Amino acid sequence: MEYPDDILYSKDHEWIKIEDDFVFIGITNFAQRELGDIVYVEIETLGEKLNQNDVFGTIEAVKTVSDLFLPLSGEIIEINPKIISNPELVNDVPFGDGWLAKIISTENKRDEEISELLLNVEYMSLIGIE
């Protein structure tokens, strides 16, 4: 699977896509493959303001549970309702309908934190795709 070049990636295998004032967050194709069949997503931080790299939820696969880390500081303003009833969307379309949360990023930290994220070629190198 290609890694879109209009999104940024964290070393923890989350991605962000910035659309106007909002930031969509999901996990990468690499992460969903490593986890296996996803059966449950729990995000109980709706309405909370969190810092970059804070845990904002968990994702449960058949064999494991993994923390979700926030790639940018901000307030969680929406949880993708589709993944609550269909968590397998994270496996099927991790860069599309399988997004996890939408935030409003903390403006005074945004540029600095974005500079810490990876472009698609940098992320592919991190996971061993040349």
Secondary structure, 3 states (H helix, E strand, C coil): CCCCCCCEECCCCEEEEEECCEEEEEECHHHHHHHCCEEEEECCCCCCEECCCCEEEEEEECCCEEEEECCCCEEEEEECHHHHHCCCHHHHCCCCCCCCEEEEECHHHHHHHHHCCECHHHHHHHCCCC
